[in-house]
Amino acid sequence: MTGTGLAAIICLALTVINLASLAIALRRLGRPDPASAGLQDAPVTVVRPVCGLETYSEETLGSGFRLAYPHYELIFCVARATDPIVPLVERLIAMHPGVPARLIVGDERVSDNPKLNNCIRGWDEARHDWIVLADSNVLMPEDYIQRLRAAWRSDTGLVCSTPVGTRPGSFWAEVECAFLNTLQARWQYVGEALGLGFAQGKSMLWYRPLLETQGGIRALAAEIAEDAAATKLVRAMGRKVHLVASPFAQPLGPRRGAEVWSRQLRWARLRRVTFSLFFAPEIGTGAVIPMLAAYPAAGGGLAGLAAMLGTAAAWYGAEWRLAARNGWPWSWRFPLACLARDLLFVPIWLAAWVARDIVWRGNAMEIRTKPARLVADAPAALP
């Protein structure tokens, strides 16, 4: 086979796979789930680990007090009483006396995962068997619990939601939206549609008696990332991870390029460590390789440049449609943000195979296959 023929096959194959994934996501996203029979009114505990102030902390944490669910409680967990988020949480609790809520100070070091350590005491003190673990930067709609509960089925072990980036305050925040929304959320839903659901730690609905049969929340310390441990645990039970019909928002605000690099490298490294076989082909999920292959496939020159532009238009036009269909952020800069994402992901993917040191929720960590070692405490940082 000639080099031109091989380039054409690579370009065509990756483009077809990409467009097929976008078609699956278009079909799956927004499809309503039937309400789970007999579960609508069961009381729920929402556990929110908090650490440091963020741009939208008051809005995202405050949204938990406005849920249109008849029986729920809120538990906020913070590792240190001196954390700057504490006064905000205390003020929100005082402002909403009608919602059962409390703040628990102090973590339990069961793992090298600061977030999991922060959740342990909240889990132990939860009054209800249905427990949601929700990150502090998730913006909860009024029907947040109902939508999680609606996705629970007879074969479910866990219901979760991938984050959707909203309110980008800079171009780099738009790049982060391109990572979160039309790339990562899309493939998350494709995986679930194909029977390979992966947990995502932003919002996770557990049935405590079910998890307790496997060792309880402390069993999630088996991996450095609690969502990776959750995925493997649920599959070991012969159950599935299911996703909500439409994912919940995470308002971003401004972002710097260094922040996007650091965050995406951390997530890539964690995926590389916990699911290497699934991480390896991720390099083909961006448009860079098919665009480069399109050039020689078309014979180079002006025809090659036209083929590159046509390939980019096919990829990013389909992503644009997915974003617009679901009401996700998109603007005239959307194709540029997607291109920047794909160019950035190539060195991120390469670095994920060799990088060890990352920063996770203000903690400098060295990520190994097993175990991971906490290097040092650092000031609170963006999650």
C-alpha positions in Angstrom: 0.0 0.0 0.0 1.3 3.4 -0.9 1.7 6.2 1.7 -1.0 8.2 0.0 -3.4 5.2 0.3 -2.5 4.7 3.9 -3.1 8.4 4.7 -6.5 8.3 3.0 -7.5 5.2 5.0 -6.4 6.9 8.3 -8.2 10.1 7.5 -11.4 8.4 6.4 -11.5 5.8 9.2 -11.0 8.4 12.0 -13.5 10.8 10.4 -16.2 8.1 10.1 -15.6 7.0 13.7 -15.8 10.6 14.9 -19.0 11.3 13.0 -20.6 8.1 14.2 -19.8 9.0 17.8 -21.4 12.4 17.3 -24.5 10.8 15.8 -24.8 8.4 18.8 -24.4 11.3 21.3 -27.0 13.4 19.4 -29.4 10.5 19.7 -28.6 9.7 23.4 -28.3 13.2 24.9 -31.6 14.7 26.1 -33.5 11.4 25.8 -35.8 11.4 28.8 -35.6 8.6 31.3 -38.8 7.2 32.7 -39.2 7.9 36.4 -38.0 4.9 38.5 -41.1 3.2 39.9 -41.4 3.6 43.7 -38.2 5.7 44.1 -39.5 9.2 43.6 -40.1 10.1 47.2 -37.3 8.2 48.9 -35.2 10.6 51.0 -31.8 11.5 49.7 -28.6 12.9 51.3 -26.4 15.2 49.2 -22.8 15.2 50.3 -20.7 18.1 48.9 -16.9 18.2 49.6 -15.7 21.8 49.5 -12.2 23.3 49.3 -11.4 26.9 48.6 -13.4 29.7 47.0 -14.1 29.7 43.3 -15.7 32.2 40.9 -19.2 30.8 41.2 -19.0 29.2 44.7 -21.9 31.1 46.2 -24.2 30.2 43.2 -23.2 26.6 42.8 -23.4 25.8 46.6 -26.5 27.9 47.0 -28.3 25.9 44.2 -28.3 22.9 46.6 -30.7 24.7 48.9 -33.3 25.3 46.1 -34.0 21.7 45.0 -37.6 20.9 44.3 -37.4 17.5 46.1 -39.6 16.7 49.1 -37.1 14.9 51.4 -33.4 15.7 51.2 -30.5 16.9 53.4 -27.3 18.6 52.6 -23.9 17.8 54.2 -20.9 19.9 53.4 -17.5 18.5 54.2 -14.3 20.5 54.6 -10.9 19.3 55.6 -9.8 22.4 57.6 -11.8 24.9 59.7 -9.5 27.6 58.3 -10.6 27.0 54.7 -11.9 30.2 53.1 -15.1 28.4 52.0 -16.2 27.9 55.6 -17.8 31.3 56.2 -19.8 31.1 52.9 -21.1 27.6 53.7 -22.1 28.8 57.2 -23.9 31.8 55.8 -25.8 29.7 53.2 -26.9 27.3 55.9 -28.1 30.2 58.1 -30.0 31.8 55.1 -32.0 28.5 54.4 -33.3 27.2 57.8 -35.9 25.2 56.1 -33.4 22.9 54.4 -31.7 20.3 56.7 -28.0 21.1 56.3 -24.8 20.9 58.2 -21.1 21.4 57.9 -18.6 18.7 58.9 -15.0 19.8 59.5 -12.2 17.3 59.3 -11.3 14.5 56.9 -10.4 10.9 57.3 -7.2 9.8 55.5 -8.2 6.5 54.0 -6.4 7.2 50.7 -4.2 9.6 48.8 -7.3 11.1 47.2 -8.1 14.4 49.1 -11.7 14.5 47.7 -12.5 11.0 48.9 -11.0 11.7 52.3 -13.1 14.7 52.6 -16.3 12.8 51.8 -15.9 9.9 54.3 -17.4 11.6 57.4 -20.3 13.0 55.4 -21.1 9.5 54.0 -20.9 8.0 57.5 -23.2 10.7 59.0 -25.8 10.6 56.1 -29.3 9.9 57.4 -30.5 8.3 54.2 -29.6 5.3 52.1 -29.7 7.2 48.8 -26.6 9.4 48.7 -25.4 11.8 46.1 -21.7 12.8 46.1 -21.5 16.2 44.3 -18.6 18.4 43.6 -18.8 22.0 44.9 -18.7 23.5 41.4 -21.8 21.6 40.1 -24.7 24.0 39.4 -27.8 22.0 40.5 -31.1 22.6 38.7 -34.3 22.3 40.8 -34.9 18.8 39.4 -31.3 17.7 40.1 -32.3 14.7 42.3 -35.2 13.7 40.2 -33.0 13.5 37.1 -30.5 11.4 38.9 -33.1 9.1 40.3 -34.8 8.8 36.9 -31.7 7.2 35.4 -31.6 4.4 38.0 -32.7 1.1 36.5 -32.8 -2.5 37.7 -29.3 -3.2 36.6 -27.8 0.1 37.8 -24.9 0.2 40.3 -24.3 3.9 40.0 -25.8 7.0 38.3 -23.6 9.9 37.5 -23.3 13.0 35.3 -20.3 14.3 33.4 -19.9 18.1 33.7 -20.8 20.5 30.9 -18.8 23.7 30.9 -20.8 26.9 30.7 -20.3 30.6 31.0 -16.7 30.7 29.6 -15.1 34.0 30.5 -12.1 33.8 28.2 -10.9 32.0 25.1 -9.1 29.4 27.2 -12.4 28.8 29.0 -14.0 28.1 25.6 -11.2 25.6 25.0 -12.0 24.0 28.3 -15.7 23.9 27.2 -14.5 22.1 24.0 -12.7 19.5 26.1 -15.6 19.0 28.6 -18.6 19.2 26.3 -18.3 18.0 22.7 -15.3 15.8 23.4 -15.4 14.2 26.9 -19.2 14.4 27.5 -19.8 13.1 24.0 -17.6 10.0 24.5 -19.0 9.4 28.0 -22.4 9.0 26.5 -21.2 7.0 23.6 -19.5 4.6 26.0 -22.7 4.2 28.0 -24.7 3.6 24.8 -22.3 0.8 23.9 -22.6 -0.8 27.3 -19.2 0.6 28.6 -20.4 3.2 31.0 -17.7 5.0 33.0 -18.3 6.8 36.3 -17.6 10.5 36.5 -17.0 12.0 39.9 -18.8 15.3 39.5 -22.3 13.9 40.5 -22.7 10.3 41.7 -25.8 8.8 43.0 -25.3 5.7 45.2 -27.6 3.3 47.0 -25.6 2.9 50.3 -26.7 -0.7 51.1 -25.5 -1.8 47.6 -22.1 -0.1 48.0 -21.8 -1.4 51.6 -21.8 -5.0 50.3 -18.5 -4.1 48.6 -16.8 -2.4 51.5 -18.7 0.9 51.4 -17.2 4.3 50.4 -13.8 3.3 51.7 -13.6 0.7 48.9 -13.3 3.7 46.5 -9.7 4.1 47.8 -8.7 1.2 45.6 -7.7 3.6 42.9 -6.2 7.1 43.1 -9.4 8.5 41.4 -12.7 7.6 43.1 -14.6 7.5 39.8 -12.2 5.0 38.3 -12.5 2.8 41.5 -16.3 3.2 41.2 -16.3 2.1 37.6 -14.4 -1.1 38.4 -16.4 -1.8 41.5 -19.7 -1.5 39.7 -18.6 -3.7 36.9 -17.3 -6.3 39.4 -20.8 -6.4 40.8 -22.2 -7.2 37.4 -24.0 -3.9 37.3 -23.8 -0.8 35.1 -23.0 2.9 35.3 -25.8 4.9 33.9 -25.8 8.6 33.0 -28.5 11.3 33.5 -30.5 12.2 30.4 -28.7 15.6 30.1 -25.6 16.5 32.1 -25.4 19.2 34.7 -23.6 22.5 34.2 -20.3 23.6 35.6 -19.9 27.4 35.2 -16.3 28.2 34.4 -15.7 31.9 34.3 -12.2 33.0 33.1 -9.5 30.4 32.5 -5.8 30.7 31.7 -4.0 28.4 29.3 -1.8 27.0 32.1 -4.9 26.1 34.1 -6.4 24.2 31.2 -3.1 22.4 30.5 -2.7 21.4 34.2 -6.2 20.2 34.6 -6.4 18.2 31.4 -3.0 16.7 32.0 -4.1 15.6 35.4 -7.2 13.9 34.1 -5.3 12.4 31.2 -2.7 11.0 33.5 -5.4 9.5 35.8 -7.1 7.9 32.8 -3.7 6.6 31.6 -3.0 5.0 35.0 -6.4 3.5 35.7 -7.7 2.5 32.1 -4.6 2.3 29.9 -6.2 0.3 27.1 -9.0 2.8 26.8 -6.7 5.8 27.0 -4.3 4.6 24.3 -6.7 5.3 21.3 -7.7 8.7 22.7 -5.1 10.3 20.4 -7.4 9.5 17.5 -10.4 11.4 19.0 -9.1 14.8 17.8 -9.0 16.2 14.3 -5.2 16.8 14.2 -4.2 13.3 12.9 -7.0 13.1 10.2 -6.2 16.7 9.1 -2.5 15.9 8.7 -3.4 12.6 6.9 -5.8 14.5 4.5 -2.9 16.6 3.1 -0.9 13.7 1.5 -4.0 11.8 0.8 -5.2 14.6 -1.5 -1.8 14.8 -3.2 -0.5 17.9 -1.3 -0.4 21.4 -2.5 -3.6 23.4 -2.8 -5.7 20.2 -3.0 -4.1 19.0 0.2 -4.9 22.2 2.0 -8.4 22.1 0.8 -8.7 18.5 2.0 -7.4 19.6 5.4 -9.9 22.4 5.6 -12.7 20.0 4.5 -11.8 17.5 7.2 -11.8 20.2 9.8 -15.1 21.5 8.6 -16.6 18.0 8.8 -15.3 17.4 12.4 -16.0 20.8 13.9 -19.3 21.3 12.0 -20.7 18.2 13.6 -19.4 19.2 17.0 -21.0 22.6 16.5 -24.3 20.9 15.8 -24.0 18.8 19.0 -23.3 21.9 21.1 -26.1 23.9 19.6 -28.6 21.1 19.9 -27.9 20.8 23.6 -27.7 24.4 24.4 -24.0 24.3 25.2 -21.8 27.3 24.7 -20.8 28.0 21.1 -19.8 31.2 19.3 -18.0 32.1 16.1 -14.8 31.1 18.0 -16.1 27.6 18.6 -14.1 26.0 15.7 -10.9 27.8 16.8 -11.5 26.6 20.4 -11.9 23.0 19.1 -8.7 23.3 17.0 -6.8 24.7 20.0 -8.1 21.8 22.1 -7.0 19.2 19.6 -3.6 20.8 19.1 -3.1 20.9 22.9 -4.3 17.4 23.5 -1.4 15.9 21.4 1.3 16.9 23.8 -1.1 16.2 26.8 -1.6 12.7 25.5 2.2 12.2 25.1 3.0 13.7 28.5 0.4 11.5 30.2 2.5 8.4 29.5 5.5 9.9 31.3 4.3 12.6 33.7 4.1 11.8 37.4 3.7 15.0 39.3 0.4 16.7 39.1 -1.6 19.1 41.3 -5.0 17.9 42.5 -7.3 20.1 44.6 -4.3 22.0 46.0 -2.2 18.9 46.6 1.0 18.1 44.8 0.8 14.4 43.9 2.9 11.8 42.2 0.7 9.5 40.2 1.9 5.9 39.7 0.0 2.9 38.5 -0.3 1.7 42.2 -0.2 3.1 44.7 -0.2 6.9 44.3 1.8 8.9 46.8 0.9 12.3 48.4 3.9 14.5 48.0 3.0 17.6 49.9 0.2 19.9 50.9 -0.2 23.1 49.0 -2.7 26.0 49.1 -6.2 25.4 47.8 -6.4 25.5 44.0 -9.2 25.2 41.4 -10.4 21.7 41.0 
